[in-house]
Amino acid sequence: MGREIQSEGDCLADVTSWLEQDGARIESTYREASEQAEAPSAFADLWPQADCSTTQVAGLNATELCAYQTALLKWFKLRVVERHQSNRNR
């Protein structure tokens, strides 16, 4: 993130990519993380399920926003599982 970003869309794409990569790292380390995070009831009340296609931010399109929101939500769930699992292993 230290490099100069050309636009808000570029910055959001970089953050989205990082979230996806870190999520993949968590899934490879904790095989059950993906299954737990994908469960319908998992963390349902922790994150609003707004329709990202209606969100408007100047300079960004709905596709960029939806990709970011999806990546952030999945990463957040995976991080909760990772933290829980790492605490159990201590």
KOLBAMI-17799 format. One record per residue: residue number from 1; x, y, z of N, C-alpha, C, O in turn; residue in three letters. Coordinates in Angstrom, 2 decimals, always signed. Layout:
{num: NUM; n_c1: X; n_c2: Y; n_c3: Z; ca_c1: X; ca_c2: Y; ca_c3: Z; c_c1: X; c_c2: Y; c_c3: Z; o_c1: X; o_c2: Y; o_c3: Z; residu: ALA}
...
This chain:
{num: 1; n_c1: +0.81; n_c2: -1.19; n_c3: +0.00; ca_c1: +0.00; ca_c2: +0.00; ca_c3: +0.00; c_c1: +0.85; c_c2: +1.26; c_c3: +0.00; o_c1: +0.33; o_c2: +2.37; o_c3: -0.13; residu: MET}
{num: 2; n_c1: +2.15; n_c2: +1.09; n_c3: +0.14; ca_c1: +3.02; ca_c2: +2.24; ca_c3: +0.18; c_c1: +3.23; c_c2: +2.90; c_c3: -1.17; o_c1: +3.70; o_c2: +4.04; o_c3: -1.24; residu: GLY}
{num: 3; n_c1: +2.88; n_c2: +2.20; n_c3: -2.24; ca_c1: +3.10; ca_c2: +2.81; ca_c3: -3.55; c_c1: +1.95; c_c2: +3.75; c_c3: -3.89; o_c1: +0.87; o_c2: +3.67; o_c3: -3.32; residu: ARG}
{num: 4; n_c1: +2.22; n_c2: +4.65; n_c3: -4.83; ca_c1: +1.21; ca_c2: +5.63; ca_c3: -5.22; c_c1: +0.07; c_c2: +4.94; c_c3: -5.96; o_c1: +0.31; o_c2: +4.15; o_c3: -6.88; residu: GLU}
{num: 5; n_c1: -1.14; n_c2: +5.22; n_c3: -5.58; ca_c1: -2.33; ca_c2: +4.65; ca_c3: -6.21; c_c1: -2.86; c_c2: +5.67; c_c3: -7.20; o_c1: -2.97; o_c2: +6.86; o_c3: -6.90; residu: ILE}
{num: 6; n_c1: -3.20; n_c2: +5.19; n_c3: -8.39; ca_c1: -3.67; ca_c2: +6.09; ca_c3: -9.44; c_c1: -5.10; c_c2: +6.56; c_c3: -9.22; o_c1: -5.44; o_c2: +7.69; o_c3: -9.56; residu: GLN}
{num: 7; n_c1: -5.94; n_c2: +5.71; n_c3: -8.65; ca_c1: -7.34; ca_c2: +6.09; ca_c3: -8.45; c_c1: -7.91; c_c2: +5.31; c_c3: -7.28; o_c1: -7.30; o_c2: +4.36; o_c3: -6.78; residu: SER}
{num: 8; n_c1: -9.10; n_c2: +5.74; n_c3: -6.84; ca_c1: -9.79; ca_c2: +5.02; ca_c3: -5.78; c_c1: -10.08; c_c2: +3.58; c_c3: -6.21; o_c1: -10.01; o_c2: +2.65; o_c3: -5.41; residu: GLU}
{num: 9; n_c1: -10.41; n_c2: +3.40; n_c3: -7.50; ca_c1: -10.69; ca_c2: +2.06; ca_c3: -8.02; c_c1: -9.47; c_c2: +1.16; c_c3: -7.94; o_c1: -9.59; o_c2: -0.02; o_c3: -7.61; residu: GLY}
{num: 10; n_c1: -8.29; n_c2: +1.71; n_c3: -8.25; ca_c1: -7.05; ca_c2: +0.94; ca_c3: -8.15; c_c1: -6.78; c_c2: +0.55; c_c3: -6.70; o_c1: -6.39; o_c2: -0.59; o_c3: -6.41; residu: ASP}
{num: 11; n_c1: -6.99; n_c2: +1.47; n_c3: -5.80; ca_c1: -6.76; ca_c2: +1.21; ca_c3: -4.38; c_c1: -7.72; c_c2: +0.12; c_c3: -3.90; o_c1: -7.32; o_c2: -0.82; o_c3: -3.22; residu: CYS}
{num: 12; n_c1: -8.99; n_c2: +0.26; n_c3: -4.26; ca_c1: -9.98; ca_c2: -0.73; ca_c3: -3.84; c_c1: -9.66; c_c2: -2.10; c_c3: -4.43; o_c1: -9.83; o_c2: -3.11; o_c3: -3.75; residu: LEU}
{num: 13; n_c1: -9.21; n_c2: -2.14; n_c3: -5.67; ca_c1: -8.84; ca_c2: -3.41; ca_c3: -6.31; c_c1: -7.64; c_c2: -4.04; c_c3: -5.59; o_c1: -7.61; o_c2: -5.25; o_c3: -5.40; residu: ALA}
{num: 14; n_c1: -6.67; n_c2: -3.23; n_c3: -5.18; ca_c1: -5.51; ca_c2: -3.75; ca_c3: -4.44; c_c1: -5.94; c_c2: -4.32; c_c3: -3.09; o_c1: -5.48; o_c2: -5.39; o_c3: -2.69; residu: ASP}
{num: 15; n_c1: -6.80; n_c2: -3.61; n_c3: -2.39; ca_c1: -7.27; ca_c2: -4.08; ca_c3: -1.09; c_c1: -8.08; c_c2: -5.36; c_c3: -1.26; o_c1: -7.94; o_c2: -6.31; o_c3: -0.49; residu: VAL}
{num: 16; n_c1: -8.94; n_c2: -5.39; n_c3: -2.27; ca_c1: -9.75; ca_c2: -6.58; ca_c3: -2.55; c_c1: -8.84; c_c2: -7.77; c_c3: -2.83; o_c1: -9.07; o_c2: -8.87; o_c3: -2.32; residu: THR}
{num: 17; n_c1: -7.82; n_c2: -7.56; n_c3: -3.62; ca_c1: -6.87; ca_c2: -8.63; ca_c3: -3.94; c_c1: -6.17; c_c2: -9.12; c_c3: -2.68; o_c1: -6.01; o_c2: -10.33; o_c3: -2.49; residu: SER}
{num: 18; n_c1: -5.74; n_c2: -8.21; n_c3: -1.82; ca_c1: -5.07; ca_c2: -8.61; ca_c3: -0.59; c_c1: -6.01; c_c2: -9.42; c_c3: +0.28; o_c1: -5.60; o_c2: -10.45; o_c3: +0.83; residu: TRP}
{num: 19; n_c1: -7.26; n_c2: -8.99; n_c3: +0.42; ca_c1: -8.23; ca_c2: -9.72; ca_c3: +1.23; c_c1: -8.42; c_c2: -11.14; c_c3: +0.70; o_c1: -8.48; o_c2: -12.10; o_c3: +1.47; residu: LEU}
{num: 20; n_c1: -8.52; n_c2: -11.27; n_c3: -0.61; ca_c1: -8.69; ca_c2: -12.59; ca_c3: -1.23; c_c1: -7.46; c_c2: -13.47; c_c3: -1.00; o_c1: -7.59; o_c2: -14.66; o_c3: -0.71; residu: GLU}
{num: 21; n_c1: -6.27; n_c2: -12.90; n_c3: -1.13; ca_c1: -5.04; ca_c2: -13.67; ca_c3: -0.92; c_c1: -4.89; c_c2: -14.09; c_c3: +0.54; o_c1: -4.51; o_c2: -15.23; o_c3: +0.82; residu: GLN}
{num: 22; n_c1: -5.19; n_c2: -13.20; n_c3: +1.45; ca_c1: -5.08; ca_c2: -13.55; ca_c3: +2.86; c_c1: -6.14; c_c2: -14.58; c_c3: +3.23; o_c1: -5.89; o_c2: -15.47; o_c3: +4.04; residu: ASP}
{num: 23; n_c1: -7.33; n_c2: -14.46; n_c3: +2.64; ca_c1: -8.37; ca_c2: -15.46; ca_c3: +2.86; c_c1: -7.92; c_c2: -16.83; c_c3: +2.38; o_c1: -8.17; o_c2: -17.84; o_c3: +3.05; residu: GLY}
{num: 24; n_c1: -7.26; n_c2: -16.88; n_c3: +1.24; ca_c1: -6.74; ca_c2: -18.15; ca_c3: +0.72; c_c1: -5.68; c_c2: -18.73; c_c3: +1.66; o_c1: -5.61; o_c2: -19.94; o_c3: +1.85; residu: ALA}
{num: 25; n_c1: -4.87; n_c2: -17.86; n_c3: +2.24; ca_c1: -3.86; ca_c2: -18.31; ca_c3: +3.21; c_c1: -4.54; c_c2: -18.95; c_c3: +4.41; o_c1: -4.13; o_c2: -20.02; o_c3: +4.86; residu: ARG}
{num: 26; n_c1: -5.57; n_c2: -18.31; n_c3: +4.92; ca_c1: -6.28; ca_c2: -18.84; ca_c3: +6.08; c_c1: -6.92; c_c2: -20.18; c_c3: +5.73; o_c1: -6.84; o_c2: -21.13; o_c3: +6.51; residu: ILE}
{num: 27; n_c1: -7.55; n_c2: -20.25; n_c3: +4.56; ca_c1: -8.20; ca_c2: -21.50; ca_c3: +4.15; c_c1: -7.19; c_c2: -22.64; c_c3: +4.01; o_c1: -7.50; o_c2: -23.78; o_c3: +4.33; residu: GLU}
{num: 28; n_c1: -5.99; n_c2: -22.33; n_c3: +3.54; ca_c1: -4.98; ca_c2: -23.39; ca_c3: +3.38; c_c1: -4.41; c_c2: -23.83; c_c3: +4.73; o_c1: -4.00; o_c2: -24.97; o_c3: +4.88; residu: SER}
{num: 29; n_c1: -4.40; n_c2: -22.93; n_c3: +5.69; ca_c1: -3.88; ca_c2: -23.25; ca_c3: +7.01; c_c1: -4.92; c_c2: -23.97; c_c3: +7.86; o_c1: -4.61; o_c2: -24.93; o_c3: +8.56; residu: THR}
{num: 30; n_c1: -6.15; n_c2: -23.49; n_c3: +7.80; ca_c1: -7.26; ca_c2: -24.05; ca_c3: +8.58; c_c1: -8.31; c_c2: -24.57; c_c3: +7.61; o_c1: -9.20; o_c2: -23.83; o_c3: +7.21; residu: TYR}
{num: 31; n_c1: -8.20; n_c2: -25.81; n_c3: +7.26; ca_c1: -9.06; ca_c2: -26.40; ca_c3: +6.24; c_c1: -10.55; c_c2: -26.25; c_c3: +6.56; o_c1: -11.37; o_c2: -26.11; o_c3: +5.66; residu: ARG}
{num: 32; n_c1: -10.89; n_c2: -26.28; n_c3: +7.83; ca_c1: -12.30; ca_c2: -26.17; ca_c3: +8.22; c_c1: -12.81; c_c2: -24.73; c_c3: +8.20; o_c1: -14.01; o_c2: -24.50; o_c3: +8.33; residu: GLU}
{num: 33; n_c1: -11.92; n_c2: -23.77; n_c3: +8.04; ca_c1: -12.31; ca_c2: -22.36; ca_c3: +8.09; c_c1: -13.31; c_c2: -22.01; c_c3: +7.00; o_c1: -14.30; o_c2: -21.34; o_c3: +7.27; residu: ALA}
{num: 34; n_c1: -13.07; n_c2: -22.46; n_c3: +5.79; ca_c1: -13.96; ca_c2: -22.14; ca_c3: +4.68; c_c1: -15.34; c_c2: -22.70; c_c3: +4.92; o_c1: -16.35; o_c2: -22.02; o_c3: +4.71; residu: SER}
{num: 35; n_c1: -15.38; n_c2: -23.94; n_c3: +5.37; ca_c1: -16.68; ca_c2: -24.59; ca_c3: +5.64; c_c1: -17.44; c_c2: -23.85; c_c3: +6.74; o_c1: -18.64; o_c2: -23.63; o_c3: +6.62; residu: GLU}
{num: 36; n_c1: -16.75; n_c2: -23.48; n_c3: +7.79; ca_c1: -17.39; ca_c2: -22.77; ca_c3: +8.89; c_c1: -17.84; c_c2: -21.37; c_c3: +8.46; o_c1: -18.93; o_c2: -20.93; o_c3: +8.84; residu: GLN}
{num: 37; n_c1: -17.03; n_c2: -20.69; n_c3: +7.68; ca_c1: -17.37; ca_c2: -19.34; ca_c3: +7.24; c_c1: -18.53; c_c2: -19.35; c_c3: +6.26; o_c1: -19.30; o_c2: -18.39; o_c3: +6.20; residu: ALA}
{num: 38; n_c1: -18.66; n_c2: -20.42; n_c3: +5.47; ca_c1: -19.74; ca_c2: -20.51; ca_c3: +4.48; c_c1: -21.05; c_c2: -20.99; c_c3: +5.05; o_c1: -22.09; o_c2: -20.88; o_c3: +4.40; residu: GLU}
{num: 39; n_c1: -21.04; n_c2: -21.51; n_c3: +6.27; ca_c1: -22.27; ca_c2: -22.01; ca_c3: +6.88; c_c1: -23.28; c_c2: -20.87; c_c3: +6.97; o_c1: -22.92; o_c2: -19.76; o_c3: +7.36; residu: ALA}
{num: 40; n_c1: -24.54; n_c2: -21.13; n_c3: +6.63; ca_c1: -25.55; ca_c2: -20.07; ca_c3: +6.59; c_c1: -25.69; c_c2: -19.28; c_c3: +7.89; o_c1: -25.94; o_c2: -18.08; o_c3: +7.86; residu: PRO}
{num: 41; n_c1: -25.55; n_c2: -19.94; n_c3: +9.01; ca_c1: -25.75; ca_c2: -19.25; ca_c3: +10.28; c_c1: -24.47; c_c2: -18.63; c_c3: +10.84; o_c1: -24.52; o_c2: -17.91; o_c3: +11.84; residu: SER}
{num: 42; n_c1: -23.35; n_c2: -18.92; n_c3: +10.22; ca_c1: -22.08; ca_c2: -18.45; ca_c3: +10.76; c_c1: -21.99; c_c2: -16.92; c_c3: +10.73; o_c1: -21.97; o_c2: -16.32; o_c3: +9.65; residu: ALA}
{num: 43; n_c1: -21.94; n_c2: -16.32; n_c3: +11.88; ca_c1: -21.73; ca_c2: -14.88; ca_c3: +12.04; c_c1: -22.81; c_c2: -14.03; c_c3: +11.36; o_c1: -22.54; o_c2: -12.89; o_c3: +10.99; residu: PHE}
{num: 44; n_c1: -23.99; n_c2: -14.57; n_c3: +11.18; ca_c1: -25.05; ca_c2: -13.88; ca_c3: +10.43; c_c1: -25.36; c_c2: -12.49; c_c3: +10.98; o_c1: -25.67; o_c2: -11.58; o_c3: +10.22; residu: ALA}
{num: 45; n_c1: -25.28; n_c2: -12.33; n_c3: +12.28; ca_c1: -25.65; ca_c2: -11.05; ca_c3: +12.87; c_c1: -24.49; c_c2: -10.06; c_c3: +12.96; o_c1: -24.68; o_c2: -8.92; o_c3: +13.38; residu: ASP}
{num: 46; n_c1: -23.31; n_c2: -10.48; n_c3: +12.57; ca_c1: -22.15; ca_c2: -9.60; ca_c3: +12.70; c_c1: -21.96; c_c2: -8.67; c_c3: +11.52; o_c1: -21.22; o_c2: -7.69; o_c3: +11.64; residu: LEU}
{num: 47; n_c1: -22.59; n_c2: -8.93; n_c3: +10.41; ca_c1: -22.34; ca_c2: -8.15; ca_c3: +9.21; c_c1: -23.64; c_c2: -7.89; c_c3: +8.48; o_c1: -24.38; o_c2: -8.84; o_c3: +8.21; residu: TRP}
{num: 48; n_c1: -23.94; n_c2: -6.67; n_c3: +8.15; ca_c1: -25.16; ca_c2: -6.39; ca_c3: +7.40; c_c1: -25.10; c_c2: -6.99; c_c3: +6.00; o_c1: -24.05; o_c2: -6.96; o_c3: +5.35; residu: PRO}
{num: 49; n_c1: -26.21; n_c2: -7.51; n_c3: +5.54; ca_c1: -26.27; ca_c2: -8.12; ca_c3: +4.21; c_c1: -26.96; c_c2: -7.17; c_c3: +3.23; o_c1: -27.98; o_c2: -7.52; o_c3: +2.64; residu: GLN}
{num: 50; n_c1: -26.41; n_c2: -6.00; n_c3: +3.06; ca_c1: -26.97; ca_c2: -5.01; ca_c3: +2.14; c_c1: -26.69; c_c2: -5.43; c_c3: +0.70; o_c1: -25.72; o_c2: -6.12; o_c3: +0.42; residu: ALA}
{num: 51; n_c1: -27.54; n_c2: -5.00; n_c3: -0.19; ca_c1: -27.35; ca_c2: -5.25; ca_c3: -1.62; c_c1: -26.28; c_c2: -4.28; c_c3: -2.11; o_c1: -26.54; o_c2: -3.09; o_c3: -2.25; residu: ASP}
{num: 52; n_c1: -25.09; n_c2: -4.79; n_c3: -2.37; ca_c1: -23.97; ca_c2: -3.92; ca_c3: -2.73; c_c1: -24.17; c_c2: -3.26; c_c3: -4.08; o_c1: -23.52; o_c2: -2.26; o_c3: -4.38; residu: CYS}
{num: 53; n_c1: -25.05; n_c2: -3.80; n_c3: -4.92; ca_c1: -25.25; ca_c2: -3.21; ca_c3: -6.24; c_c1: -25.95; c_c2: -1.85; c_c3: -6.16; o_c1: -25.94; o_c2: -1.10; o_c3: -7.14; residu: SER}
{num: 54; n_c1: -26.54; n_c2: -1.53; n_c3: -5.02; ca_c1: -27.20; ca_c2: -0.24; ca_c3: -4.87; c_c1: -26.32; c_c2: +0.79; c_c3: -4.15; o_c1: -26.68; o_c2: +1.96; o_c3: -4.05; residu: THR}
{num: 55; n_c1: -25.17; n_c2: +0.35; n_c3: -3.66; ca_c1: -24.25; ca_c2: +1.26; ca_c3: -2.97; c_c1: -23.59; c_c2: +2.18; c_c3: -3.99; o_c1: -23.17; o_c2: +1.73; o_c3: -5.06; residu: THR}
{num: 56; n_c1: -23.49; n_c2: +3.43; n_c3: -3.65; ca_c1: -22.88; ca_c2: +4.39; ca_c3: -4.55; c_c1: -21.76; c_c2: +5.13; c_c3: -3.84; o_c1: -21.94; o_c2: +5.68; o_c3: -2.76; residu: GLN}
{num: 57; n_c1: -20.60; n_c2: +5.13; n_c3: -4.48; ca_c1: -19.45; ca_c2: +5.88; ca_c3: -4.00; c_c1: -18.85; c_c2: +6.57; c_c3: -5.21; o_c1: -18.59; o_c2: +5.93; o_c3: -6.23; residu: VAL}
{num: 58; n_c1: -18.63; n_c2: +7.86; n_c3: -5.10; ca_c1: -18.10; ca_c2: +8.62; ca_c3: -6.22; c_c1: -16.78; c_c2: +8.02; c_c3: -6.70; o_c1: -15.89; o_c2: +7.75; o_c3: -5.89; residu: ALA}
{num: 59; n_c1: -16.65; n_c2: +7.82; n_c3: -7.99; ca_c1: -15.43; ca_c2: +7.31; ca_c3: -8.58; c_c1: -15.30; c_c2: +5.80; c_c3: -8.61; o_c1: -14.32; o_c2: +5.27; o_c3: -9.12; residu: GLY}
{num: 60; n_c1: -16.28; n_c2: +5.09; n_c3: -8.05; ca_c1: -16.23; ca_c2: +3.63; ca_c3: -8.03; c_c1: -17.51; c_c2: +3.07; c_c3: -8.64; o_c1: -18.58; o_c2: +3.66; o_c3: -8.53; residu: LEU}
{num: 61; n_c1: -17.38; n_c2: +1.91; n_c3: -9.29; ca_c1: -18.57; ca_c2: +1.29; ca_c3: -9.86; c_c1: -19.07; c_c2: +0.15; c_c3: -8.96; o_c1: -18.36; o_c2: -0.30; o_c3: -8.06; residu: ASN}
{num: 62; n_c1: -20.28; n_c2: -0.30; n_c3: -9.23; ca_c1: -20.90; ca_c2: -1.34; ca_c3: -8.40; c_c1: -20.10; c_c2: -2.63; c_c3: -8.42; o_c1: -20.05; o_c2: -3.33; o_c3: -7.40; residu: ALA}
{num: 63; n_c1: -19.48; n_c2: -2.96; n_c3: -9.53; ca_c1: -18.69; ca_c2: -4.19; ca_c3: -9.63; c_c1: -17.51; c_c2: -4.15; c_c3: -8.66; o_c1: -17.25; o_c2: -5.11; o_c3: -7.94; residu: THR}
{num: 64; n_c1: -16.81; n_c2: -3.02; n_c3: -8.63; ca_c1: -15.67; ca_c2: -2.86; ca_c3: -7.72; c_c1: -16.13; c_c2: -2.92; c_c3: -6.26; o_c1: -15.50; o_c2: -3.57; o_c3: -5.43; residu: GLU}
{num: 65; n_c1: -17.23; n_c2: -2.24; n_c3: -5.98; ca_c1: -17.75; ca_c2: -2.22; ca_c3: -4.61; c_c1: -18.22; c_c2: -3.59; c_c3: -4.16; o_c1: -17.97; o_c2: -4.00; o_c3: -3.03; residu: LEU}
{num: 66; n_c1: -18.91; n_c2: -4.30; n_c3: -5.04; ca_c1: -19.41; ca_c2: -5.64; ca_c3: -4.69; c_c1: -18.25; c_c2: -6.62; c_c3: -4.48; o_c1: -18.29; o_c2: -7.43; o_c3: -3.56; residu: CYS}
{num: 67; n_c1: -17.24; n_c2: -6.55; n_c3: -5.32; ca_c1: -16.08; ca_c2: -7.43; ca_c3: -5.17; c_c1: -15.40; c_c2: -7.16; c_c3: -3.83; o_c1: -15.02; o_c2: -8.10; o_c3: -3.13; residu: ALA}
{num: 68; n_c1: -15.25; n_c2: -5.89; n_c3: -3.48; ca_c1: -14.64; ca_c2: -5.53; ca_c3: -2.20; c_c1: -15.49; c_c2: -6.02; c_c3: -1.04; o_c1: -14.97; o_c2: -6.63; o_c3: -0.11; residu: TYR}
{num: 69; n_c1: -16.79; n_c2: -5.75; n_c3: -1.08; ca_c1: -17.67; ca_c2: -6.15; ca_c3: +0.02; c_c1: -17.66; c_c2: -7.66; c_c3: +0.20; o_c1: -17.62; o_c2: -8.14; o_c3: +1.33; residu: GLN}
{num: 70; n_c1: -17.71; n_c2: -8.40; n_c3: -0.88; ca_c1: -17.70; ca_c2: -9.85; ca_c3: -0.82; c_c1: -16.39; c_c2: -10.36; c_c3: -0.22; o_c1: -16.39; o_c2: -11.23; o_c3: +0.64; residu: THR}
{num: 71; n_c1: -15.27; n_c2: -9.81; n_c3: -0.70; ca_c1: -13.96; ca_c2: -10.22; ca_c3: -0.20; c_c1: -13.80; c_c2: -9.86; c_c3: +1.28; o_c1: -13.27; o_c2: -10.65; o_c3: +2.06; residu: ALA}
{num: 72; n_c1: -14.26; n_c2: -8.68; n_c3: +1.67; ca_c1: -14.15; ca_c2: -8.26; ca_c3: +3.06; c_c1: -14.98; c_c2: -9.14; c_c3: +3.97; o_c1: -14.51; o_c2: -9.54; o_c3: +5.04; residu: LEU}
{num: 73; n_c1: -16.19; n_c2: -9.44; n_c3: +3.59; ca_c1: -17.06; ca_c2: -10.27; ca_c3: +4.40; c_c1: -16.45; c_c2: -11.67; c_c3: +4.58; o_c1: -16.41; o_c2: -12.19; o_c3: +5.69; residu: LEU}
{num: 74; n_c1: -15.99; n_c2: -12.27; n_c3: +3.49; ca_c1: -15.40; ca_c2: -13.60; ca_c3: +3.59; c_c1: -14.14; c_c2: -13.57; c_c3: +4.44; o_c1: -13.94; o_c2: -14.43; o_c3: +5.29; residu: LYS}
{num: 75; n_c1: -13.28; n_c2: -12.57; n_c3: +4.21; ca_c1: -12.05; ca_c2: -12.46; ca_c3: +4.98; c_c1: -12.34; c_c2: -12.28; c_c3: +6.46; o_c1: -11.69; o_c2: -12.89; o_c3: +7.31; residu: TRP}
{num: 76; n_c1: -13.32; n_c2: -11.46; n_c3: +6.78; ca_c1: -13.68; ca_c2: -11.23; ca_c3: +8.18; c_c1: -14.10; c_c2: -12.53; c_c3: +8.85; o_c1: -13.66; o_c2: -12.83; o_c3: +9.95; residu: PHE}
{num: 77; n_c1: -14.95; n_c2: -13.30; n_c3: +8.18; ca_c1: -15.39; ca_c2: -14.57; ca_c3: +8.73; c_c1: -14.21; c_c2: -15.53; c_c3: +8.91; o_c1: -14.09; o_c2: -16.20; o_c3: +9.94; residu: LYS}
{num: 78; n_c1: -13.35; n_c2: -15.59; n_c3: +7.90; ca_c1: -12.19; ca_c2: -16.47; ca_c3: +7.98; c_c1: -11.25; c_c2: -16.06; c_c3: +9.10; o_c1: -10.69; o_c2: -16.91; o_c3: +9.78; residu: LEU}
{num: 79; n_c1: -11.07; n_c2: -14.76; n_c3: +9.30; ca_c1: -10.21; ca_c2: -14.28; ca_c3: +10.38; c_c1: -10.77; c_c2: -14.65; c_c3: +11.74; o_c1: -10.01; o_c2: -15.00; o_c3: +12.65; residu: ARG}
{num: 80; n_c1: -12.08; n_c2: -14.58; n_c3: +11.90; ca_c1: -12.69; ca_c2: -14.98; ca_c3: +13.17; c_c1: -12.39; c_c2: -16.46; c_c3: +13.43; o_c1: -12.01; o_c2: -16.83; o_c3: +14.54; residu: VAL}
{num: 81; n_c1: -12.56; n_c2: -17.29; n_c3: +12.41; ca_c1: -12.26; ca_c2: -18.72; ca_c3: +12.56; c_c1: -10.78; c_c2: -18.92; c_c3: +12.85; o_c1: -10.43; o_c2: -19.72; o_c3: +13.72; residu: VAL}
{num: 82; n_c1: -9.92; n_c2: -18.21; n_c3: +12.12; ca_c1: -8.48; ca_c2: -18.34; ca_c3: +12.34; c_c1: -8.11; c_c2: -17.97; c_c3: +13.77; o_c1: -7.36; o_c2: -18.69; o_c3: +14.43; residu: GLU}
{num: 83; n_c1: -8.62; n_c2: -16.86; n_c3: +14.23; ca_c1: -8.31; ca_c2: -16.43; ca_c3: +15.61; c_c1: -8.79; c_c2: -17.45; c_c3: +16.62; o_c1: -8.09; o_c2: -17.76; o_c3: +17.58; residu: ARG}
{num: 84; n_c1: -9.98; n_c2: -17.97; n_c3: +16.39; ca_c1: -10.53; ca_c2: -18.98; ca_c3: +17.31; c_c1: -9.65; c_c2: -20.23; c_c3: +17.31; o_c1: -9.31; o_c2: -20.75; o_c3: +18.37; residu: HIS}
{num: 85; n_c1: -9.28; n_c2: -20.70; n_c3: +16.12; ca_c1: -8.46; ca_c2: -21.90; ca_c3: +16.02; c_c1: -7.06; c_c2: -21.68; c_c3: +16.61; o_c1: -6.54; o_c2: -22.56; o_c3: +17.30; residu: GLN}
{num: 86; n_c1: -6.48; n_c2: -20.54; n_c3: +16.35; ca_c1: -5.13; ca_c2: -20.29; ca_c3: +16.88; c_c1: -5.15; c_c2: -20.18; c_c3: +18.40; o_c1: -4.18; o_c2: -20.57; o_c3: +19.06; residu: SER}
{num: 87; n_c1: -6.23; n_c2: -19.64; n_c3: +18.96; ca_c1: -6.34; ca_c2: -19.56; ca_c3: +20.42; c_c1: -6.53; c_c2: -20.96; c_c3: +21.04; o_c1: -6.05; o_c2: -21.21; o_c3: +22.14; residu: ASN}
{num: 88; n_c1: -7.21; n_c2: -21.85; n_c3: +20.32; ca_c1: -7.41; ca_c2: -23.21; ca_c3: +20.81; c_c1: -6.10; c_c2: -24.00; c_c3: +20.81; o_c1: -5.92; o_c2: -24.90; o_c3: +21.62; residu: ARG}
{num: 89; n_c1: -5.19; n_c2: -23.65; n_c3: +19.90; ca_c1: -3.94; ca_c2: -24.37; ca_c3: +19.77; c_c1: -2.85; c_c2: -23.87; c_c3: +20.72; o_c1: -1.75; o_c2: -24.40; o_c3: +20.72; residu: ASN}
{num: 90; n_c1: -3.15; n_c2: -22.88; n_c3: +21.50; ca_c1: -2.14; ca_c2: -22.32; ca_c3: +22.41; c_c1: -2.09; c_c2: -23.12; c_c3: +23.68; o_c1: -1.30; o_c2: -22.80; o_c3: +24.57; residu: ARG}
